[in-house]
Amino acid sequence: LAVELAPHGASVLTAYFSLLETEMIHGGVDVDPDVSAVLALTPKPLLKRLHPTEAAEAIVNGLEARSRAVAIPRRWQPVAALQGILGPLVDTKLAGDAAMHAALTRLEQQRTQLNEGTN
């Protein structure tokens, strides 16, 4: 996106954080065993939840500083910095993970059922 917008003088800020403490998360993510199964495969230090005001403050500070990225808590900074290297490695690991496949299949089935109910 940054490359696409550069000719127009616009910049892009990428925000790296985990889940935010919101009613949507509590009423969706926290009660869904399939989402919980996916999150169980995520390293625990990366699952620290943030209050929405913490996330908003980080974004505002990043925009004011014209940063390319913000990452909170600090433990996300190495992940953000190494995204181009870690992303493919994590994808390769999870591509062969039967528990991840099962959880994603169940989530996709739920989405399909919800879509069929609205059509």
Salt bridges, closest charged atoms under 4 A:
GLU21 OE1 - HIS26 NE2 2.69
ASP30 OD2 - HIS26 ND1 2.96
ASP30 OD1 - ARG49 NH2 2.50
ASP34 OD1 - ARG106 NE 2.22
GLU108 OE2 - ARG111 NH2 2.57
